[in-house]
């Protein structure tokens, strides 16, 4: 992936190199603060981007994110943009008919959804959209037929070990 320094993922990555050990974000889940360091964020973006690449995402493809604002949302966004793909953002408050319209008209190839509740509200509809090849669960692992965030990052990590030049 050769980049023009004017693209957002590269600009962000260049700035993060100056503070690799710093904390990029902190999120409270189940009463506990979870911190993500700059270096951990950068590695997760790389792994997720390569995982999406392994799933067939290329420049110009559309990947939707149906999620609340979170560290994981930022990782997804930067991974998608790093591939030259398009982030199709879906608000958590959008009803199923609007989600269907967005997914069909954007020709989304991969749909990423944060929680079981969000997925369950529109699962049958999402599965019926022909262009959606994969559904990735960001924060849940309770659906056997969905890929989960960690699995896709692991796929990317494995690809990085055999073809590290893909992301550089």
N, C-alpha and C positions, 0 to 999 in steps of 0.2 A: 504494500500500500504506500505509494509515494504521495506526499502531501504538499500542497501549497501552504506556506506558513500562515495564510490568511483564514484558514478554516478553523472553526471553533474548537473541535477536539484537540487539534495540535496546539493552539494557543493556550488552552486550559492545561494541557499536559506540560507544556514548557514552563508555565508559571508554577505548577505543582512541584517541579524538580527542585525548586529552591527551598522547599519545606517538607521533605519526604517523611520526616518523623513526626510532623505535626498531626493534630486531629482534624480531619476534614468535616466530620459530622458526628452527632450524637443523637440517638433516638431512644426514647423510653418505651420499652415493651414489657408487658407483664410486671410492671413495677421496677424494672431494672434498666439502667442506662447501658446502651450498647454503643461503643465508640468505634469509628472507622478511621484509621490513619490514612494519610495521603498515599503512602506506598501501597497499603492494602486496597484502597480505592483504585489506584492505577492498575494493579495486578488483576483485580476483578473485572475492570473494563476490558483489559486485554483478553482475559480468558473468555469472557462472555462474547466479545466480538468474534473471536476465533471459533467459539462454539456455534454462534449464529452462521458463520461462514461455512462450517462443516454441515450445517442443516440446509445450506443452499442459498443463503442471503448474499446478494451481490449489490454493487452500486446501482442505485435507482429503485431497488426493491422496497416495498413498504412493510414495516413491522409496527403493529399497534401495541400500545401500552395502556391498559385499563387498570389504573392504580391511583391510590392516594399519593400525595407527595411523600417521598421517603428517600433514604440513601439508595435503596435498590432502584427506585425510579431514576435517580441520577445516573447510576451505573448502566441501566438499560439504555437510557437516552444517549450517553456518550459512546457506548458500544455500537449502537445502531449508526450514529453519525460517523463513527470512526471507519465504518465500512463503506461510507458514501450512500448508505440507505436512508430512507425517510422514516422519521418517527411520526406515526399517526396517533396522536394523543387522544384518549377517550376519558372524559370526566366520569367520576364514580357516580354522579347523579344522573347520568343520561339513561333514559329508558331503553329497553331492548330494541324497540323499533328504530330508534335513532342509531344505536350501535350497529344494527344490521345495515342500515343505509351507509354508514361510514365505512364499515368493513367491505361491503360489496363495491362501493364506488371508488374506494382507494385501492382495491385489489390487493388487500393485505395478504401476505404470504405466511406470516407468523403472528399470532395473537398472544400477547403476554398479559396475564391477569394476576392481580395481587392476592386476593383472598378467595376462600371457598364461597363466601356469601356473594361476592360479585360474580363469580363464575356460575354458581347455581342459578342465579336469576336469568341467565341467558344462555345456558349450556347447549340446549338443543338447537337454538338458533345459530350459535357460533359454529357448531359442528356441521350445520347444513350449508355453510358458505363454501362454495367450490374452491375458491382461491386460497383459503386457509389450510395450509399443509401441516402446521404444527401449532399446538397450544402449549404454552409454558406457564406453569404456576410459579409465581414469584415467592410467596410466603407460605404456601401450603404444600403438603405432600400427600394429601388424603385421596387423590384421584389417581388410580392406577393407569388410566389411559392418557394422562398428561405427562409431559416432560416437566421436571422441576428445575428451578433456577440453578441449584447446585449441580445437577446432572449436566446441564448445558455448559456451565463453567468448567466442569471436569473434562468434557469433550474438547473444549478449547485448550485446556492445559495440555492434554495429550497431543493435540495437533501442534501446539507450540513447541513441544519437545522434538517433534519430527520435522517440522517446517517453521522454524522461528522467524524466518525472513518474511513470512506472510503478513505480519503486523507491522514490520518496520518500514 
